[in-house]
Amino acid sequence: MKKWPIVSLLIVCLTVVLTACGNTEKAKQAQEPEKSVQATTEQPSVSKVEKMTIQAPAGISIAAPLYKMIDDKSLLEGAEDVEFLTWNTPDELRARISGGQVQVSAVPTYVGANLYNKGVDIQLVNTLIWGILYFIGPEGEAISWEDLKGKTVHVPFKGDMPALVFQYLLQKNGLDIEKDLTVEYTATPQEVVQLLAAGKAQYAVLPEHTASLVIAKAKKEGIALQKSMSLQEEWAAATGKAPRIPQAGLVVDKALIQEHPETVALLQAKIEESIQFLKDNPEAAGELLASYQEGLDPTFIAGLLPYLNIEFVTAQEAKEELEFFFEQLASLSPDIIGGQLPDDDFYYEP
């Protein structure tokens, strides 16, 4: 089986947030244009785009359903050629979108809003990741927000979404980030993993899959860690909203939407099918995803899938939650969404 390029991630942000595990041979072949998948039969019912280039963060989060589609070659119904790339840093992600190098990008939702507000001609077509942030602490130690006073907490991506969500929740729970605790920022989640696994840190905020990965790694070193708090649950307690955060989704180049609407509809349908596969077949999904992830065991991946909070929600259906999320982030850092809420045209409507 061919390997696609897996490189160290940001994001989280997501993240989101969203984070990486390492290079894979399969991943390397994915970025070679000559290795991209070629269509073998013509489907007259769909006006095919000549080439569709998709990018996603490395690791197991929003990329998971995309790996399934790439493995199935299901997008060849709407494109003559499909190329899959991973992005390593937010700058790389933004440069490819702004430069027209990709048509479909898996991104933190606020990144999509920021780019749109800066004049990049894209639309958000869906939200797929609904919160993957966790507070990590010593196993058996109950943690409340009050307990964090005097503690040192390691957080990746200063000024980015994971850090801002943590800061927002501290504020909502009556803590001053400057006075009540020490926050040590790192450039990537992987740095936090190394510190925790080496016993050089005790408390951290991490996205999946690194949150689960660090618990497993630390255990091998004789250090017992746990997910002490779900920041999704804490978000609900602080805001009165549902225990989920519209963290990441797909943005699509508007030219593709206008010129090949059937291909975009196909993309939406195939993403939804892929997510259902991940939910219904965790063992098979673990095997498939492990083939794209060097060093991750299929059993580990199968157990991780429920914590990824993957759900297909169209941009229109998610709009209210997205706008609330953007408003809360902007209350701490207006620039994170480009200074204002995106207008209605940001949200794709078939």
Buried (B, 14 or more C-beta within 10 A) or exposed (E): EBBBBBBBBBBBBBBBBBBBBBBBBBBBBBBEEEBBBEBEEEEEEBEBBEEBBBBBBBBBBBBBBBBBBBBBEBBBBBBBBBBBBBBBBBEBBBEBBBEEBBBBBBBBBBBBBBBBBEEBBBBBBBBBBBBBBBBBBBEEEEBEBEBBEEBEBBBBBEEBBBBBBBBBBBBBBEBEBEEBBEBBBBEBBBBBBBBBBEEEBBBBBBBBBBBBBBBBBBEEEEBEBBBBBBBBEBBBEBBEBEBBBBBBBBBBBBEBBEEBEBBBBBBBBBBBBBBBBBEEBBEBBBBBBBBBBBEBEBEBBBBBBEBBBBBBBBBBEBBEBBBEBBEBBBEBBEEBBBEEBBEEEBBBEE
